[in-house]
Amino acid sequence: MPKVDPGRPITRDDIEAKLRQIQHGTEAGADAARGAGMAGSIVGVLVLLMIAYLLGRRRGRKRRTVVEIRRI
């Protein structure tokens, strides 16, 4: 973007150009954060599933009934 002469009034085109420049910078950052957020959420869901599986397995072992069959 060309430098603005301090003696010249700021025009609508100057403001629009600066806003487009700012928007372009924030969109690039948002795209990078979106990818990291998606990866983090997938890992989080997998960890929760693993914890639920392990806790369910432990509970099943505690409640398991042992049946002995003896021949007389």
Buried (B, 14 or more C-beta within 10 A) or exposed (E): EEEEEEEEEEEEEBEEBEEEEEEEEEEEEEEEEEEEEEEEEEEEEEEEEEEEEEEEEEEEEEEEEEEEEEEE
